[in-house]
Amino acid sequence: MIAKTYIEKAEYRNIWVIGELLSGEIQPVTYELIGAARGLADARQCEVWTVLIGAGAGAGAGSLFAYGTDTVVVVDDSRLDGFQDEIEAKVLVRLIKKYKPEVVLCGATTRGRALIPRVAVMANCGLTADCTGLSIDPENGDLLQTRPAFGGNILATIRCPNHRPQMATVRPRVMKALEPDISRVGRIIREGILDTDADKMKRIIEIFHSREGALNLSDAQVIIAGGRGMKGPEGFRLLKDFAFRVGGAVGASRAAVDSGWIPYAHQVGQTGQTVQAKLYIACGISGQIQHLVGMQSCETIVAIDKDPDTPMMQMADIAIVGDIFEIIPEIMNELAKS
């Protein structure tokens, strides 16, 4: 049995990224996943493949080489207009059986969460959702998949030692895209869909996109976030004024949202939004794991708190010990002078 498992695993090679398309446009999470895949592929001395499935999928295929992809598999068919998860799952399973990737990565987006569990079941392999870290075990090639567990109270590392491919979803803004290298080239493989792939149980009547009432923190470059230390809604009014002065957005911890001080749309963390801002200023946030997994990829982290020993203060690039309600007004006064 051990020998059989070894032989089966040895047949699988390369790191795959399942690209995400919206109205024919490649979404940022695809580039982020390619960046993560490039590191894994270098460790395994193999290639990064990106799979694009959808109507008009081939239009941007060539742009992916600059971001670290070696091969792009394109499945471009008018029957794939919109998001056809039933069809895409069947196509992906056929491609997996044909090319045998060792690892398959997908975004933990609305689309990815609908698609990749179908694929995992049909391909008879494991799936780890909402990963915040990925690495390779150099001894056996197992994918080490780190994610919050037990309500976010611990970080667990999961491996799938007996089946291939190994599948994982990663939340947007957790990984970082590589700087594009326009000198890189690669190959494009074009595949089609079968009539049997197009069999489905549902019919899409209409597709619409609405962000009414939503706050897209994931695009903000400066975020001023508050936690329990803001003491109430009045504290968040101070943060909103601060954010307005610096051209940023206001974020919040789950504790502040659960207390009713600010709407859920502002929540950052495991059960909120994942952000990758250039500057993240955490005000009165203790830094529980649930919150850290949503903002740990920010470029520069500043923490302001009376307690210097909180997890947030310990991980921050700049930690300011003191009273938030004295420090923030002083910062705004200095901004007004400049």
ABEGO torsion letter per residue (X at the ends): XAAAAAAAAAABBEBBBBBBBBGGBBBAAAAAAAAAAAAAAAAAGBBBBBBBBEBGAAAAAAAAAAAGBABBBBBBBAAABEBBAAAAAAAAAAAAAAAGBABBBBBBBAAAAAAAAAAAAAAGBBBBBGBABBBBBAAAGBBBBBBBBGGGABBBBBBBAABOBBBBBBBBGABBBBBBBAABBBBBBBBBBBAAAABBABBBABBBBBABGBBBAAABABBBBBBAAAGEAAAAAAAAAAAAAAGBBBBBBAAAAAAGABBAAABBEAABBBBBBABBBBBGBAGBAAAAAAAAABABBBBBBABAABAAAAABABBBBEBAAAAAAAAAAAAAAX
